[in-house]
Amino acid sequence: HLEKILCDADLDYLGREDYDEIAPRLYEEIAARDNSFTKEAWLDMQIKFLSAHKYFTKSARLKRQKGKEVKLKELISIKQNRP
């Protein structure tokens, strides 16, 4: 059970309002290691990850699931509206 709590704590930001402040740091880390990593690839990665991700604990689901779903819809909309 402790491992599930730690996993949820690690990815807590997925459902928080500060997602847009935290997520770009991960993009920067990946892009620093791979010069060919594009913003489009990042967007695809985030959509795939958020779509597949499941919180383990009831408290994380209650506190963060809705926010994560809102962010996922936002990212999908951004992708659909790109030229």
C-alpha positions as CSV (number, residue, x, y, z in Angstrom):
1,H,0.0,0.0,0.0
2,L,2.9,2.3,0.8
3,E,4.2,2.0,-2.8
4,K,0.9,3.0,-4.2
5,I,0.8,6.1,-2.0
6,L,4.4,7.0,-3.1
7,C,3.4,6.6,-6.8
8,D,0.4,8.8,-6.4
9,A,2.5,11.4,-4.5
10,D,5.1,11.4,-7.2
11,L,2.5,12.1,-9.9
12,D,0.2,14.3,-7.8
13,Y,0.9,17.3,-10.1
14,L,-0.9,15.7,-13.0
15,G,-4.2,16.8,-11.5
16,R,-3.1,20.1,-9.9
17,E,-3.4,23.6,-11.2
18,D,0.3,24.0,-11.3
19,Y,0.7,21.2,-13.9
20,D,1.7,23.9,-16.5
21,E,4.5,25.1,-14.3
22,I,5.9,21.6,-13.5
23,A,5.4,19.6,-16.8
24,P,7.7,21.9,-18.9
25,R,10.6,21.0,-16.6
26,L,10.3,17.4,-17.7
27,Y,10.2,18.5,-21.3
28,E,13.3,20.5,-20.9
29,E,15.1,17.5,-19.3
30,I,14.2,15.2,-22.2
31,A,15.0,17.9,-24.8
32,A,18.4,18.5,-23.3
33,R,19.3,14.9,-23.8
34,D,17.7,14.5,-27.2
35,N,18.0,17.4,-29.6
36,S,15.4,15.9,-32.0
37,F,12.7,15.8,-29.3
38,T,10.0,18.2,-30.4
39,K,7.1,20.0,-28.8
40,E,4.8,17.9,-30.9
41,A,6.4,14.7,-29.6
42,W,6.1,16.1,-26.1
43,L,2.4,16.9,-26.6
44,D,1.8,13.3,-27.9
45,M,3.7,11.8,-25.0
46,Q,1.7,13.8,-22.5
47,I,-1.7,12.9,-24.1
48,K,-0.7,9.2,-24.1
49,F,0.6,9.3,-20.6
50,L,-2.4,11.1,-19.1
51,S,-4.8,8.8,-21.0
52,A,-3.2,5.7,-19.6
53,H,-2.4,6.9,-16.1
54,K,-4.5,5.7,-13.1
55,Y,-4.2,6.9,-9.5
56,F,-3.9,4.0,-7.0
57,T,-5.4,5.5,-3.9
58,K,-8.9,6.7,-3.2
59,S,-7.7,10.1,-1.9
60,A,-5.6,10.8,-5.1
61,R,-8.6,9.9,-7.3
62,L,-10.9,12.1,-5.3
63,K,-8.4,15.1,-5.2
64,R,-6.7,14.8,-8.6
65,Q,-8.6,12.7,-11.1
66,K,-10.9,15.5,-12.2
67,G,-8.1,18.0,-12.7
68,K,-6.1,15.4,-14.7
69,E,-9.1,14.8,-16.9
70,V,-9.5,18.6,-17.5
71,K,-5.8,18.9,-18.4
72,L,-6.0,15.9,-20.8
73,K,-9.0,17.5,-22.6
74,E,-7.0,20.7,-22.8
75,L,-4.0,19.0,-24.4
76,I,-6.2,17.1,-26.9
77,S,-7.8,20.4,-27.9
78,I,-4.4,22.0,-28.4
79,K,-3.3,19.1,-30.6
80,Q,-6.5,19.2,-32.6
81,N,-6.2,22.9,-33.2
82,R,-2.6,22.8,-34.4
83,P,-2.0,23.5,-38.1
